Amino acid sequence: MAKQSFDLPMLNDRLDGNRDAAIVLKAITPDDPSERFDDVDPFGEIIALADTANLTVVGTVSQRRSKPHATSYVGSGKLEEVKALAESLDVELIIADDPLTPGQGRNVEARTGLRLIDRAELIMDIFARNARTHQAKIQVELAQLRYSQTRLKRMWTHLSRMEGGQVGTRGPGETQLESDRRIIRHKINKLKKNLVEIARQVETQHKSRSNAYCIALVGYTNAGKSTLLQKLTGADVLIEDRLFSTLDTSTRKWELESSHDILLSDTVGFIRKLPHALVASFHATLMEAQEADLLLHIVDGSSPHVEDDVETVMETLERIGCADKRRLLVFNKSDRIPDERRIDLQYLLAENDDSFIISASEEMGIYGEGSLSERIHQIIIEEEQEVEYRLPHARSDLVALLRRIGVVLEEKYDEEGVQLKVQLTSRERARFEANLIEAGVEVGLGGKEV
């Protein structure tokens, strides 16, 4: 039986300023971390999410099921229990700890008479609160609209506030619902075009980094990615002990001894049941992971469900096409790991090649013999190749490109062209030879390993 360690606040203390009170409703299925790990609070994460969204949880109702009820999420008896608890606590809001279908949401609201927010809506609300840049705001708005398309009957009676008044925009015989759907489609198409332009800009930025070795920090939300970025690069980035405090990608140069510039990029944190609409909308941001030479998978080593956190991140990496990318597993927050869990963590380190234990905040395990930075340096050296290319005199642009992305070791001129011996990483070599093909220069003219 899973322990339930969360202490709910007293009713008289539940409101903090403008915070709304809520009851959490949860269908506990066999794959829930609380069923797999004895010391995991089944409500811990959803309560933390609610707190981040400025909500206060004053009560919880759960039901163990093999899977959520197809039409009402939990059984009718549990919905009556929720209704009675809400009346006793004078609460009008339910938070469901799963993304619900439109039908499930309508049925829960109809049977309880309460307003419902599901897990996906809650996470998107947090993203909206934390979005600071123009790109992040567009991404969040697009995700919310995509999610809302199939939920108009429950969420809106009209959308006039979205576009500054829609008087006269409805066509002949068009219902309010049809009008709202058309407005949403128009808004989605507009935002998608904006994101395409942003993606082009991001791609241009990536091309400008062609001579750099790029490392992306990925991991569960609040695992300490931003703290590590700050410690390694001195970056002035926001660091908060809250879920999803970082939405915008921060890229900084890391002064590690190497023949290449090294760029570190922080990325948005992952979480269990991350809404598909958010993954789709944050494509431009997640490109940092897709374009990286190496991933640093940062894990909160003090988490009671470390293995589940690792699995969640790997599932998300697979969704964005990064599952096979080279990766170092970094267990962070070693200064917070309870003694009774250190043995379990040692087993995880033994089971995973290229894994490390560090404390970013205390700068432990980052530098020195056998450290994370030493291994990264070794990987960069391992990936470097000495290659010879012979290029025509007329293609001085390709010679300039080769000088820019690699380290030129030898350069000779003769009647046939320019012969260069260069040091490249495998990715830089692939990029350059793709440029040769695009320019109509046979790769056979070069690409001979020394």
Secondary structure, DSSP 8 states (H G I E B T S, - for coil): ----------GGG---TT-EEEEEEEEE-TTSHHHHSTT--TTHHHHHHHHHTTEEEEEEEEEE-SS-BTTTBS-HHHHHHHHHHHHHHT--EEEESS---HHHHHHHHHHH-SEEEEHHHHHHHHHHHH--SHHHHHHHHHHHHHHHGGGHHHH-S--GGGGT--TT-S-TT--HHHHHHHHHHHHHHHHHHHHHHHHHHHHHHHHHTTTEEEEEEEEBTTSSHHHHHHHHH-------SSTT---S-EEEEE--SSSSEEEEEE---B-TT--HHHHHHTHHHHHHHHH-SEEEEEEETT-TTHHHHHHHHHHHHHHTT-TTS-EEEEEE-GGG--HHHHHHHHHHHHHSSSEEE-BTTTTBSSSSTT-HHHHHHHHHHHHEEEEEEEE-TT-HHHHHHHHHHSEEEEEEE-SS-EEEEEEEEHHHHHHHHHHHHHTT--GGGEEEE-
